[in-house]
């Protein structure tokens, strides 16, 4: 995980060394670099839970990163986790899975 975070562009992200920022909120999960936008990070929140959530944040909205103990799958595989402190008031995106069916089509396209 350290290698991934070190590869991120310089954006003012600091490693946690003590006090947490009062103007930010924590999100814990498995981080990945955004596949096409280098100024964004994708976080898989609760990656081993029953309903993992994929979130996207701008790097400039993350003032602090904390390393936390890795999670372990049933097969014994380690999943590196971090706690991201995201600036209060920042805009993130939650990617939500859905089943392709007539109801969802009507919801978004009408008719």
Order of alpha helices (4+ residues) and beta strands (2+ residues): alpha-beta-beta-beta-beta-beta-beta-beta-alpha
